[in-house]
Amino acid sequence: MRQRACCVVMPKPNRSLVAPGIGLRRRRAAGLLAACCVGLGLAWPLAQAGGDDGQRARAAREQGRIVPLEQLIAQVSQIVPGRLLQAELDDDDGLLVYELRWQLADGRRLEIELDARDGRWLKLKGPRLETVFRPAPRDAASGTAKQGTQR
């Protein structure tokens, strides 16, 4: 991937507007410093707005607003064979949502979204979803599938 370098191009100074005694190098350095300060001033609020997901998740879990991620991972692994690749806690219009990236044994990857408040499944995306789920356990006496307590 090609990366572009960021550079600031300073215009040539107008000799009639430049105060005598200030060198060209100093003016360029001052202009570059001013551009950096403006850039940092604009970037700082954006960096602060993101916050730390780990701290936010920990606080919400301690307050009882969300289900612990470990519990939801155990719930998903009982239904869908595979392993967790990545987990994020996102705020989707005021609703806290866990976004899980899940890999099946055959290499397929799924995107699973769960409501962080109660673990309800919101979205499941991936290839050939009809073959993803484990079959329901059978009742030995009647030969029918057991009814689970999941929503």
Secondary structure as the mmCIF struct_conf table of DSSP 4:
data_model
#
loop_
_struct_conf.conf_type_id
_struct_conf.id
_struct_conf.beg_label_comp_id
_struct_conf.beg_label_asym_id
_struct_conf.beg_label_seq_id
_struct_conf.end_label_comp_id
_struct_conf.end_label_asym_id
_struct_conf.end_label_seq_id
HELX_LH_PP_P HELX_LH_PP_P1 ARG A 4 CYS A 6
HELX_LH_PP_P HELX_LH_PP_P2 VAL A 9 PRO A 13
TURN_TY1_P TURN_TY1_P1 ARG A 15 LEU A 17
BEND BEND1 VAL A 18 VAL A 18
HELX_LH_PP_P HELX_LH_PP_P3 ALA A 19 ALA A 19
TURN_TY1_P TURN_TY1_P2 PRO A 20 GLY A 21
HELX_RH_AL_P HELX_RH_AL_P1 LEU A 24 GLY A 50
HELX_RH_AL_P HELX_RH_AL_P2 ASP A 53 GLU A 62
TURN_TY1_P TURN_TY1_P3 GLN A 63 GLY A 64
BEND BEND2 ARG A 65 ILE A 66
HELX_RH_AL_P HELX_RH_AL_P3 LEU A 69 ILE A 79
BEND BEND3 VAL A 80 VAL A 80
BEND BEND4 GLY A 82 GLY A 82
STRN STRN1 ARG A 83 ASP A 92
TURN_TY1_P TURN_TY1_P4 ASP A 93 GLY A 94
STRN STRN2 LEU A 95 GLN A 103
TURN_TY1_P TURN_TY1_P5 ALA A 105 ASP A 106
BEND BEND5 GLY A 107 GLY A 107
STRN STRN3 ARG A 109 ASP A 115
TURN_TY1_P TURN_TY1_P6 ALA A 116 ASP A 118
STRN STRN4 TRP A 121 LYS A 125
BEND BEND6 PRO A 127 PRO A 127
HELX_RH_3T_P HELX_RH_3T_P1 LEU A 129 THR A 131
TURN_TY1_P TURN_TY1_P7 VAL A 132 VAL A 132
BEND BEND7 PHE A 133 PHE A 133
HELX_LH_PP_P HELX_LH_PP_P4 ARG A 134 PRO A 137
STRN STRN5 ARG A 138 ARG A 138
HELX_LH_PP_P HELX_LH_PP_P5 ASP A 139 ASP A 139
TURN_TY1_P TURN_TY1_P8 ALA A 140 SER A 142
BEND BEND8 THR A 144 THR A 144
STRN STRN6 ALA A 145 ALA A 145
HELX_LH_PP_P HELX_LH_PP_P6 LYS A 146 GLY A 148
BEND BEND9 THR A 149 THR A 149
#
